[in-house]
Amino acid sequence: MSIARAMREIDSRELTYWMAYYKVEPWGPRMDDIRMGMIASTIANCNRDVKKKPDPFQPIDYIPWAQERANPDSESVLFEDPEDQAQLVAMELFGVDLNRIKSEGKKVTLKRRVRG
């Protein structure tokens, strides 16, 4: 479903329900990759020679994007300007260009949700 179609057909209440459901039972390509990593590591562990490979295979061994993020040699990107950091986070996590939104004269309010 396109975003335009979703905006026409789904009200904010239903969208909120879908967002809550996603937190309980995530779906999509990333979850598919994780599930396939579990299957691949299970099959590999069933067929591994314990003498040659004493440590069991992990699902992350079969998820390329997770290996890139888990790489301890990679450095975090930190900007001195908090607004630049917020722009990076918004683009990476949500695909939102805060600078473009602000240039259109719209106000951007980021709320921090306190969990407890």
Phi and psi in radians as a Rosetta constraint file:
Dihedral C 1 N 2 CA 2 C 2 CIRCULARHARMONIC -1.324 0.35
Dihedral N 2 CA 2 C 2 N 3 CIRCULARHARMONIC 2.832 0.35
Dihedral C 2 N 3 CA 3 C 3 CIRCULARHARMONIC -1.129 0.35
Dihedral N 3 CA 3 C 3 N 4 CIRCULARHARMONIC -0.708 0.35
Dihedral C 3 N 4 CA 4 C 4 CIRCULARHARMONIC -1.069 0.35
Dihedral N 4 CA 4 C 4 N 5 CIRCULARHARMONIC -0.756 0.35
Dihedral C 4 N 5 CA 5 C 5 CIRCULARHARMONIC -1.147 0.35
Dihedral N 5 CA 5 C 5 N 6 CIRCULARHARMONIC -0.733 0.35
Dihedral C 5 N 6 CA 6 C 6 CIRCULARHARMONIC -1.073 0.35
Dihedral N 6 CA 6 C 6 N 7 CIRCULARHARMONIC -0.691 0.35
Dihedral C 6 N 7 CA 7 C 7 CIRCULARHARMONIC -1.116 0.35
Dihedral N 7 CA 7 C 7 N 8 CIRCULARHARMONIC -0.581 0.35
Dihedral C 7 N 8 CA 8 C 8 CIRCULARHARMONIC -1.323 0.35
Dihedral N 8 CA 8 C 8 N 9 CIRCULARHARMONIC -0.624 0.35
Dihedral C 8 N 9 CA 9 C 9 CIRCULARHARMONIC -1.780 0.35
Dihedral N 9 CA 9 C 9 N 10 CIRCULARHARMONIC -0.315 0.35
Dihedral C 9 N 10 CA 10 C 10 CIRCULARHARMONIC -2.062 0.35
Dihedral N 10 CA 10 C 10 N 11 CIRCULARHARMONIC 2.204 0.35
Dihedral C 10 N 11 CA 11 C 11 CIRCULARHARMONIC -1.499 0.35
Dihedral N 11 CA 11 C 11 N 12 CIRCULARHARMONIC 3.009 0.35
Dihedral C 11 N 12 CA 12 C 12 CIRCULARHARMONIC -1.124 0.35
Dihedral N 12 CA 12 C 12 N 13 CIRCULARHARMONIC -0.546 0.35
Dihedral C 12 N 13 CA 13 C 13 CIRCULARHARMONIC -1.135 0.35
Dihedral N 13 CA 13 C 13 N 14 CIRCULARHARMONIC -0.810 0.35
Dihedral C 13 N 14 CA 14 C 14 CIRCULARHARMONIC -1.154 0.35
Dihedral N 14 CA 14 C 14 N 15 CIRCULARHARMONIC -0.689 0.35
Dihedral C 14 N 15 CA 15 C 15 CIRCULARHARMONIC -1.060 0.35
Dihedral N 15 CA 15 C 15 N 16 CIRCULARHARMONIC -0.708 0.35
Dihedral C 15 N 16 CA 16 C 16 CIRCULARHARMONIC -1.100 0.35
Dihedral N 16 CA 16 C 16 N 17 CIRCULARHARMONIC -0.710 0.35
Dihedral C 16 N 17 CA 17 C 17 CIRCULARHARMONIC -1.086 0.35
Dihedral N 17 CA 17 C 17 N 18 CIRCULARHARMONIC -0.754 0.35
Dihedral C 17 N 18 CA 18 C 18 CIRCULARHARMONIC -1.107 0.35
Dihedral N 18 CA 18 C 18 N 19 CIRCULARHARMONIC -0.682 0.35
Dihedral C 18 N 19 CA 19 C 19 CIRCULARHARMONIC -1.135 0.35
Dihedral N 19 CA 19 C 19 N 20 CIRCULARHARMONIC -0.716 0.35
Dihedral C 19 N 20 CA 20 C 20 CIRCULARHARMONIC -1.146 0.35
Dihedral N 20 CA 20 C 20 N 21 CIRCULARHARMONIC -0.725 0.35
Dihedral C 20 N 21 CA 21 C 21 CIRCULARHARMONIC -1.099 0.35
Dihedral N 21 CA 21 C 21 N 22 CIRCULARHARMONIC -0.692 0.35
Dihedral C 21 N 22 CA 22 C 22 CIRCULARHARMONIC -1.077 0.35
Dihedral N 22 CA 22 C 22 N 23 CIRCULARHARMONIC -0.625 0.35
Dihedral C 22 N 23 CA 23 C 23 CIRCULARHARMONIC -1.161 0.35
Dihedral N 23 CA 23 C 23 N 24 CIRCULARHARMONIC -0.559 0.35
Dihedral C 23 N 24 CA 24 C 24 CIRCULARHARMONIC -1.402 0.35
Dihedral N 24 CA 24 C 24 N 25 CIRCULARHARMONIC -0.775 0.35
Dihedral C 24 N 25 CA 25 C 25 CIRCULARHARMONIC -2.381 0.35
Dihedral N 25 CA 25 C 25 N 26 CIRCULARHARMONIC 1.432 0.35
Dihedral C 25 N 26 CA 26 C 26 CIRCULARHARMONIC -1.087 0.35
Dihedral N 26 CA 26 C 26 N 27 CIRCULARHARMONIC 2.648 0.35
Dihedral C 26 N 27 CA 27 C 27 CIRCULARHARMONIC -2.413 0.35
Dihedral N 27 CA 27 C 27 N 28 CIRCULARHARMONIC 3.044 0.35
Dihedral C 27 N 28 CA 28 C 28 CIRCULARHARMONIC 1.939 0.35
Dihedral N 28 CA 28 C 28 N 29 CIRCULARHARMONIC 3.125 0.35
Dihedral C 28 N 29 CA 29 C 29 CIRCULARHARMONIC -1.022 0.35
Dihedral N 29 CA 29 C 29 N 30 CIRCULARHARMONIC -0.665 0.35
Dihedral C 29 N 30 CA 30 C 30 CIRCULARHARMONIC -1.132 0.35
Dihedral N 30 CA 30 C 30 N 31 CIRCULARHARMONIC -0.738 0.35
Dihedral C 30 N 31 CA 31 C 31 CIRCULARHARMONIC -1.165 0.35
Dihedral N 31 CA 31 C 31 N 32 CIRCULARHARMONIC -0.631 0.35
Dihedral C 31 N 32 CA 32 C 32 CIRCULARHARMONIC -1.064 0.35
Dihedral N 32 CA 32 C 32 N 33 CIRCULARHARMONIC -0.734 0.35
Dihedral C 32 N 33 CA 33 C 33 CIRCULARHARMONIC -1.074 0.35
Dihedral N 33 CA 33 C 33 N 34 CIRCULARHARMONIC -0.741 0.35
Dihedral C 33 N 34 CA 34 C 34 CIRCULARHARMONIC -1.122 0.35
Dihedral N 34 CA 34 C 34 N 35 CIRCULARHARMONIC -0.778 0.35
Dihedral C 34 N 35 CA 35 C 35 CIRCULARHARMONIC -1.115 0.35
Dihedral N 35 CA 35 C 35 N 36 CIRCULARHARMONIC -0.717 0.35
Dihedral C 35 N 36 CA 36 C 36 CIRCULARHARMONIC -1.178 0.35
Dihedral N 36 CA 36 C 36 N 37 CIRCULARHARMONIC -0.588 0.35
Dihedral C 36 N 37 CA 37 C 37 CIRCULARHARMONIC -1.092 0.35
Dihedral N 37 CA 37 C 37 N 38 CIRCULARHARMONIC -0.657 0.35
Dihedral C 37 N 38 CA 38 C 38 CIRCULARHARMONIC -1.120 0.35
Dihedral N 38 CA 38 C 38 N 39 CIRCULARHARMONIC -0.774 0.35
Dihedral C 38 N 39 CA 39 C 39 CIRCULARHARMONIC -1.141 0.35
Dihedral N 39 CA 39 C 39 N 40 CIRCULARHARMONIC -0.810 0.35
Dihedral C 39 N 40 CA 40 C 40 CIRCULARHARMONIC -1.081 0.35
Dihedral N 40 CA 40 C 40 N 41 CIRCULARHARMONIC -0.738 0.35
Dihedral C 40 N 41 CA 41 C 41 CIRCULARHARMONIC -1.198 0.35
Dihedral N 41 CA 41 C 41 N 42 CIRCULARHARMONIC -0.594 0.35
Dihedral C 41 N 42 CA 42 C 42 CIRCULARHARMONIC -1.125 0.35
Dihedral N 42 CA 42 C 42 N 43 CIRCULARHARMONIC -0.806 0.35
Dihedral C 42 N 43 CA 43 C 43 CIRCULARHARMONIC -1.113 0.35
Dihedral N 43 CA 43 C 43 N 44 CIRCULARHARMONIC -0.753 0.35
Dihedral C 43 N 44 CA 44 C 44 CIRCULARHARMONIC -1.094 0.35
Dihedral N 44 CA 44 C 44 N 45 CIRCULARHARMONIC -0.713 0.35
Dihedral C 44 N 45 CA 45 C 45 CIRCULARHARMONIC -1.198 0.35
Dihedral N 45 CA 45 C 45 N 46 CIRCULARHARMONIC -0.572 0.35
Dihedral C 45 N 46 CA 46 C 46 CIRCULARHARMONIC -1.170 0.35
Dihedral N 46 CA 46 C 46 N 47 CIRCULARHARMONIC -0.490 0.35
Dihedral C 46 N 47 CA 47 C 47 CIRCULARHARMONIC -1.893 0.35
Dihedral N 47 CA 47 C 47 N 48 CIRCULARHARMONIC 0.103 0.35
Dihedral C 47 N 48 CA 48 C 48 CIRCULARHARMONIC -1.470 0.35
Dihedral N 48 CA 48 C 48 N 49 CIRCULARHARMONIC 2.627 0.35
Dihedral C 48 N 49 CA 49 C 49 CIRCULARHARMONIC -1.537 0.35
Dihedral N 49 CA 49 C 49 N 50 CIRCULARHARMONIC 1.957 0.35
Dihedral C 49 N 50 CA 50 C 50 CIRCULARHARMONIC -1.084 0.35
Dihedral N 50 CA 50 C 50 N 51 CIRCULARHARMONIC -0.500 0.35
Dihedral C 50 N 51 CA 51 C 51 CIRCULARHARMONIC -1.252 0.35
Dihedral N 51 CA 51 C 51 N 52 CIRCULARHARMONIC -0.644 0.35
Dihedral C 51 N 52 CA 52 C 52 CIRCULARHARMONIC -1.469 0.35
Dihedral N 52 CA 52 C 52 N 53 CIRCULARHARMONIC -0.598 0.35
Dihedral C 52 N 53 CA 53 C 53 CIRCULARHARMONIC -2.285 0.35
Dihedral N 53 CA 53 C 53 N 54 CIRCULARHARMONIC 1.487 0.35
Dihedral C 53 N 54 CA 54 C 54 CIRCULARHARMONIC -1.195 0.35
Dihedral N 54 CA 54 C 54 N 55 CIRCULARHARMONIC -0.556 0.35
Dihedral C 54 N 55 CA 55 C 55 CIRCULARHARMONIC -1.475 0.35
Dihedral N 55 CA 55 C 55 N 56 CIRCULARHARMONIC 2.320 0.35
Dihedral C 55 N 56 CA 56 C 56 CIRCULARHARMONIC -1.206 0.35
Dihedral N 56 CA 56 C 56 N 57 CIRCULARHARMONIC 2.675 0.35
Dihedral C 56 N 57 CA 57 C 57 CIRCULARHARMONIC -1.228 0.35
Dihedral N 57 CA 57 C 57 N 58 CIRCULARHARMONIC 2.576 0.35
Dihedral C 57 N 58 CA 58 C 58 CIRCULARHARMONIC -1.990 0.35
Dihedral N 58 CA 58 C 58 N 59 CIRCULARHARMONIC 2.690 0.35
Dihedral C 58 N 59 CA 59 C 59 CIRCULARHARMONIC -0.950 0.35
Dihedral N 59 CA 59 C 59 N 60 CIRCULARHARMONIC -0.608 0.35
Dihedral C 59 N 60 CA 60 C 60 CIRCULARHARMONIC -1.101 0.35
Dihedral N 60 CA 60 C 60 N 61 CIRCULARHARMONIC -0.396 0.35
Dihedral C 60 N 61 CA 61 C 61 CIRCULARHARMONIC -1.127 0.35
Dihedral N 61 CA 61 C 61 N 62 CIRCULARHARMONIC -0.315 0.35
Dihedral C 61 N 62 CA 62 C 62 CIRCULARHARMONIC -2.047 0.35
Dihedral N 62 CA 62 C 62 N 63 CIRCULARHARMONIC 0.262 0.35
Dihedral C 62 N 63 CA 63 C 63 CIRCULARHARMONIC -2.138 0.35
Dihedral N 63 CA 63 C 63 N 64 CIRCULARHARMONIC 1.665 0.35
Dihedral C 63 N 64 CA 64 C 64 CIRCULARHARMONIC -0.987 0.35
Dihedral N 64 CA 64 C 64 N 65 CIRCULARHARMONIC -0.752 0.35
Dihedral C 64 N 65 CA 65 C 65 CIRCULARHARMONIC -1.183 0.35
Dihedral N 65 CA 65 C 65 N 66 CIRCULARHARMONIC -0.502 0.35
Dihedral C 65 N 66 CA 66 C 66 CIRCULARHARMONIC -1.300 0.35
Dihedral N 66 CA 66 C 66 N 67 CIRCULARHARMONIC -0.597 0.35
Dihedral C 66 N 67 CA 67 C 67 CIRCULARHARMONIC -1.135 0.35
Dihedral N 67 CA 67 C 67 N 68 CIRCULARHARMONIC -0.679 0.35
Dihedral C 67 N 68 CA 68 C 68 CIRCULARHARMONIC -1.092 0.35
Dihedral N 68 CA 68 C 68 N 69 CIRCULARHARMONIC -0.727 0.35
Dihedral C 68 N 69 CA 69 C 69 CIRCULARHARMONIC -1.284 0.35
Dihedral N 69 CA 69 C 69 N 70 CIRCULARHARMONIC -0.507 0.35
Dihedral C 69 N 70 CA 70 C 70 CIRCULARHARMONIC -1.471 0.35
Dihedral N 70 CA 70 C 70 N 71 CIRCULARHARMONIC -0.067 0.35
Dihedral C 70 N 71 CA 71 C 71 CIRCULARHARMONIC -1.162 0.35
Dihedral N 71 CA 71 C 71 N 72 CIRCULARHARMONIC 2.006 0.35
Dihedral C 71 N 72 CA 72 C 72 CIRCULARHARMONIC -1.206 0.35
Dihedral N 72 CA 72 C 72 N 73 CIRCULARHARMONIC -0.293 0.35
Dihedral C 72 N 73 CA 73 C 73 CIRCULARHARMONIC -1.371 0.35
Dihedral N 73 CA 73 C 73 N 74 CIRCULARHARMONIC -0.303 0.35
Dihedral C 73 N 74 CA 74 C 74 CIRCULARHARMONIC -1.305 0.35
Dihedral N 74 CA 74 C 74 N 75 CIRCULARHARMONIC 2.539 0.35
Dihedral C 74 N 75 CA 75 C 75 CIRCULARHARMONIC -1.811 0.35
Dihedral N 75 CA 75 C 75 N 76 CIRCULARHARMONIC 2.600 0.35
Dihedral C 75 N 76 CA 76 C 76 CIRCULARHARMONIC -1.317 0.35
Dihedral N 76 CA 76 C 76 N 77 CIRCULARHARMONIC 2.579 0.35
Dihedral C 76 N 77 CA 77 C 77 CIRCULARHARMONIC -1.621 0.35
Dihedral N 77 CA 77 C 77 N 78 CIRCULARHARMONIC 2.013 0.35
Dihedral C 77 N 78 CA 78 C 78 CIRCULARHARMONIC -2.196 0.35
Dihedral N 78 CA 78 C 78 N 79 CIRCULARHARMONIC 2.255 0.35
Dihedral C 78 N 79 CA 79 C 79 CIRCULARHARMONIC -1.791 0.35
Dihedral N 79 CA 79 C 79 N 80 CIRCULARHARMONIC 2.634 0.35
Dihedral C 79 N 80 CA 80 C 80 CIRCULARHARMONIC -1.253 0.35
Dihedral N 80 CA 80 C 80 N 81 CIRCULARHARMONIC -0.651 0.35
Dihedral C 80 N 81 CA 81 C 81 CIRCULARHARMONIC -1.431 0.35
Dihedral N 81 CA 81 C 81 N 82 CIRCULARHARMONIC 2.098 0.35
Dihedral C 81 N 82 CA 82 C 82 CIRCULARHARMONIC -1.040 0.35
Dihedral N 82 CA 82 C 82 N 83 CIRCULARHARMONIC -0.536 0.35
Dihedral C 82 N 83 CA 83 C 83 CIRCULARHARMONIC -1.203 0.35
Dihedral N 83 CA 83 C 83 N 84 CIRCULARHARMONIC -0.661 0.35
Dihedral C 83 N 84 CA 84 C 84 CIRCULARHARMONIC -1.130 0.35
Dihedral N 84 CA 84 C 84 N 85 CIRCULARHARMONIC -0.670 0.35
Dihedral C 84 N 85 CA 85 C 85 CIRCULARHARMONIC -1.137 0.35
Dihedral N 85 CA 85 C 85 N 86 CIRCULARHARMONIC -0.735 0.35
Dihedral C 85 N 86 CA 86 C 86 CIRCULARHARMONIC -1.097 0.35
Dihedral N 86 CA 86 C 86 N 87 CIRCULARHARMONIC -0.685 0.35
Dihedral C 86 N 87 CA 87 C 87 CIRCULARHARMONIC -1.063 0.35
Dihedral N 87 CA 87 C 87 N 88 CIRCULARHARMONIC -0.799 0.35
Dihedral C 87 N 88 CA 88 C 88 CIRCULARHARMONIC -1.074 0.35
Dihedral N 88 CA 88 C 88 N 89 CIRCULARHARMONIC -0.820 0.35
Dihedral C 88 N 89 CA 89 C 89 CIRCULARHARMONIC -1.082 0.35
Dihedral N 89 CA 89 C 89 N 90 CIRCULARHARMONIC -0.772 0.35
Dihedral C 89 N 90 CA 90 C 90 CIRCULARHARMONIC -1.085 0.35
Dihedral N 90 CA 90 C 90 N 91 CIRCULARHARMONIC -0.706 0.35
Dihedral C 90 N 91 CA 91 C 91 CIRCULARHARMONIC -1.206 0.35
Dihedral N 91 CA 91 C 91 N 92 CIRCULARHARMONIC -0.783 0.35
Dihedral C 91 N 92 CA 92 C 92 CIRCULARHARMONIC -1.207 0.35
Dihedral N 92 CA 92 C 92 N 93 CIRCULARHARMONIC -0.774 0.35
Dihedral C 92 N 93 CA 93 C 93 CIRCULARHARMONIC -1.491 0.35
Dihedral N 93 CA 93 C 93 N 94 CIRCULARHARMONIC -0.685 0.35
Dihedral C 93 N 94 CA 94 C 94 CIRCULARHARMONIC -2.071 0.35
Dihedral N 94 CA 94 C 94 N 95 CIRCULARHARMONIC -0.132 0.35
Dihedral C 94 N 95 CA 95 C 95 CIRCULARHARMONIC 1.183 0.35
Dihedral N 95 CA 95 C 95 N 96 CIRCULARHARMONIC 0.504 0.35
Dihedral C 95 N 96 CA 96 C 96 CIRCULARHARMONIC -1.892 0.35
Dihedral N 96 CA 96 C 96 N 97 CIRCULARHARMONIC 2.221 0.35
Dihedral C 96 N 97 CA 97 C 97 CIRCULARHARMONIC -1.631 0.35
Dihedral N 97 CA 97 C 97 N 98 CIRCULARHARMONIC 1.702 0.35
Dihedral C 97 N 98 CA 98 C 98 CIRCULARHARMONIC -1.077 0.35
Dihedral N 98 CA 98 C 98 N 99 CIRCULARHARMONIC -0.661 0.35
Dihedral C 98 N 99 CA 99 C 99 CIRCULARHARMONIC -1.109 0.35
Dihedral N 99 CA 99 C 99 N 100 CIRCULARHARMONIC -0.697 0.35
Dihedral C 99 N 100 CA 100 C 100 CIRCULARHARMONIC -1.157 0.35
Dihedral N 100 CA 100 C 100 N 101 CIRCULARHARMONIC -0.739 0.35
Dihedral C 100 N 101 CA 101 C 101 CIRCULARHARMONIC -1.088 0.35
Dihedral N 101 CA 101 C 101 N 102 CIRCULARHARMONIC -0.770 0.35
Dihedral C 101 N 102 CA 102 C 102 CIRCULARHARMONIC -1.149 0.35
Dihedral N 102 CA 102 C 102 N 103 CIRCULARHARMONIC -0.651 0.35
Dihedral C 102 N 103 CA 103 C 103 CIRCULARHARMONIC -1.167 0.35
Dihedral N 103 CA 103 C 103 N 104 CIRCULARHARMONIC -0.397 0.35
Dihedral C 103 N 104 CA 104 C 104 CIRCULARHARMONIC -1.444 0.35
Dihedral N 104 CA 104 C 104 N 105 CIRCULARHARMONIC 0.028 0.35
Dihedral C 104 N 105 CA 105 C 105 CIRCULARHARMONIC 1.475 0.35
Dihedral N 105 CA 105 C 105 N 106 CIRCULARHARMONIC 0.177 0.35
Dihedral C 105 N 106 CA 106 C 106 CIRCULARHARMONIC -1.562 0.35
Dihedral N 106 CA 106 C 106 N 107 CIRCULARHARMONIC 2.596 0.35
Dihedral C 106 N 107 CA 107 C 107 CIRCULARHARMONIC -1.585 0.35
Dihedral N 107 CA 107 C 107 N 108 CIRCULARHARMONIC 2.379 0.35
Dihedral C 107 N 108 CA 108 C 108 CIRCULARHARMONIC -1.963 0.35
Dihedral N 108 CA 108 C 108 N 109 CIRCULARHARMONIC 2.177 0.35
Dihedral C 108 N 109 CA 109 C 109 CIRCULARHARMONIC -2.169 0.35
Dihedral N 109 CA 109 C 109 N 110 CIRCULARHARMONIC 2.075 0.35
Dihedral C 109 N 110 CA 110 C 110 CIRCULARHARMONIC -1.782 0.35
Dihedral N 110 CA 110 C 110 N 111 CIRCULARHARMONIC 2.160 0.35
Dihedral C 110 N 111 CA 111 C 111 CIRCULARHARMONIC -1.869 0.35
Dihedral N 111 CA 111 C 111 N 112 CIRCULARHARMONIC 2.394 0.35
Dihedral C 111 N 112 CA 112 C 112 CIRCULARHARMONIC -1.700 0.35
Dihedral N 112 CA 112 C 112 N 113 CIRCULARHARMONIC 2.163 0.35
Dihedral C 112 N 113 CA 113 C 113 CIRCULARHARMONIC -1.572 0.35
Dihedral N 113 CA 113 C 113 N 114 CIRCULARHARMONIC 2.215 0.35
Dihedral C 113 N 114 CA 114 C 114 CIRCULARHARMONIC -1.587 0.35
Dihedral N 114 CA 114 C 114 N 115 CIRCULARHARMONIC 2.158 0.35
Dihedral C 114 N 115 CA 115 C 115 CIRCULARHARMONIC -1.705 0.35
Dihedral N 115 CA 115 C 115 N 116 CIRCULARHARMONIC 2.488 0.35
